[in-house]
Each structure stands twice: as structure tokens, then as C-alpha cells.
């Protein structure tokens, strides 16, 4: 089972039955995470007469949907200039605006469906503690300003009294377009909502193969007019996806409960999310029960895209993350130790770092994913978009830049193994150099070129 802190915070649940017969439906969804559930939710909102089943290999929320950092953000994993080059400045502005509008909309949807996921629209701050980090944040902020956004959306804040109490803090990049949630609360309650809509969810029903209008498990098959593959970091298990998605592991831990007086002193607001501008991604949030849930990258990519419990716990990566949090907030050291709840899991990354929503009208096979760790809000938009595409409902979403985007394949093994782990080591090396030299590493300016091929 999923052993994240989020999942362990839930009340006991009753496991759903497995698939026990062949079925003939309108839509078969592979994966009971955010993408699969939001797709079912919006399809049923569009056409309540649809017959929909969701097939889940483990249990609802087993993957990233029950383990992530709980950021409901307007972040897009690929640079916005990639959209500018593809569709122009105006379309890029419209798309980013839509991502921003999603954040409060998600909160309203949760409220309307009585989903209590600890949703808190508290914004985020990305800290700069050296000049290299500040230069990177300035460049990122300028990309938003160049599109037409202003300081009410994104800004470099030099007023340290407005920011969390971080040693050596120079400034922070702040935005209001981010909320926090308890991921497992969201995914489990959303599953119950779609079941009330009439959707069937079958757990421990692993899909082994997808072909036009058919989904196969070890024992049974489901015929469907449309099939949605929503497997994200576990996509490698399906043979036709072996080079489309690379599972990159992200690790997390939760501190002990922290006195509210200390969190107030550190100026970490309830529900606030935060990070810093180092090259190796880190992220944190203040939880509803006054812990810090903190995570980031650093675990190695496993040969042939291995996933599972045996590769999710990487001790040196956990130690790095714990030191990173204490480095940001030294007063939290008593609440960060080897006994903290730790967990990990794969995120899905495409070769060009760009997510996609795709539909093949001939085969009926649809796909959404490649979120690269920014999937909480994107999966909501993916569900809306797939519902529009499958039901032939024209909307602004059906022409968004990510619709039917085809990322190049990852390299074959062992080249993929060497490339990803080389880049990971390069990122860590660049952070060390930037910290000592206090200037941006030339290597990082070349990194996106390496990743994009």
C-alpha cells in the first residue's frame, strides 16, 4: 500500500473489489489517481449517461496522487518560451492565465463536492540565499512580466519582514497562485464522489495491455469506445510506453508537530508553500496539523525505469533533504530527525519536460500525463480537457498548446540511465559551485539543451 504520511493520516478504508468479468463500456480509465478520477468526474458532468470504469493496479491514490508535496500550483514544468515559440506570446499568456485561474476554481469545486482536503490558498515563496539564486529568480520573474503579467501575480520581494525567517535571505520570488492540500484526502474523497456519479472503480486490477478499444488485465478484458491511460510514473509497465515516460523518484518526509508559536516566529503561514532557487528541486508546505512536509529530488534514476518500494527509499537523499530544511529554518532542527515519517515515489517525465493531453480518434486511446511533478492542478485541467475532447465539446481547452503534443522518446537503455543520472549529478555539482562562487553556473545554462536533446 501507499505508505506516505498523507495516506497514514487517513481513517481506515474498505478495499474495493477487483474486476471479475469482461465488460463493455463507453470509457475505460487506467489508473485511479487525480488524472483518472478528474477525467471521470468531468465526463460524468458532461454526459451523466456514460458508462465508465476505472481500473487500478493497487488502490485509489497509490501513486503520486497520494504521495506528492501537496502544491496546487500554476507552475508549468517546461519553460514558457517553448509555448511562445510554438503558439506565440498571446496564446502563452492565455494558457498561463488559465493555469492561474484553476487554483481558486479547484478550491470551489472541492467545496461544492464537500471534499475536505485541507485546501488553503496561501501562495508560495521561493527563496534566494545567494546571488546565483537571485539571478535565476529574476530571470524567471522577467519571463512572466514579458508575457504581460504584473507584480500582483509574480514579483521579487525584497521586504524580508514579509517573508519567512530564513538565514542569509536576500529576496524571494512570490506568487499568490498556489494553494496547499493533503493529497491523500483529495484523492480518496474524489473517488467517492465519482462513485456517487455512477462510475465503477476496480482496485487490484492491473492492466497488462492496451489496444484499440480494448483493455486487458491478466484475466479479463474491457471493451470501450474510449480508453484513458492515466498511469504517469508507472507508465513503463505498459510495453508501448517504455520510452515515452521516465519515472524520476521524488522523496519526502514530515517533521514532528511544531509548536504554533515557533511557526509564527518563523513567519511560515498556515498552508504556505515554499522552496528555494537551488537547481536541485526542493519543496515544502506547512500542514494543517503544524508539521512541515518537505521533499525534493536527489534519488537516482533506476535502470530500466524500475519503480516500487525497493527503490523508493534512498537514505542519502533523505539526509540531504533534512539538512536542506534545517538549513532554511535552523530552529526546526529538534523536529527533524531519523525517525521522521519518510516516503517516496515516481513522477512521470517526458524527454522534453512537456506534459501532454492526447486523443487518437481511430483507436479511442487517450493519454494525459508527463507532469514532471507539477500535476495536481494540471491533472484537473487534463480531466476537463479529455472530457471535452471525448464528448466532442468545443472549448478553449481543446486547442491548448499541450493538446496532442508529441514528446520525443527517451533514449534506449543504458543511455537513458547514464544521461538522467549524469544530469542529476551535474545539478548537485552546480549547486555546490554556485554556493561557493556566488554566481550562476554556466553548466545550468546548458542543462535544458541537454534535457531537450
Secondary structure by P-SEA (a helix, b strand, c coil): cccccccccccbbbbbbcccccccccbbbccccaaaaaaaaaaaaaccccbbbbbbcccccccccccccccccccccccaaaaaacccaaaaaaaaaaaaaaaaaaaaaaaaaccccccccbbbbbbbccaaaaaaaaaaaaaaaaaccccccccccccccccccccccccccccccccccaaaaaaaaaaaaaaaabbbbbcccccccccccccccccbbbbccbbbbcccccccccccccccbbbbbbbbcccccccaaaaaaaccccccccccccccccccccccccccccccccccccccccccccccccaaaaaaaaaaaaaaccccccccccccccccbbbbbccccccbbbbcccccbbbbcccccccaaaaaaaaaaaaaaaacccccccccccccccccccccaaaaaaaaaaaaaaaaaaaaaaaaaccccccccaaaaaaac
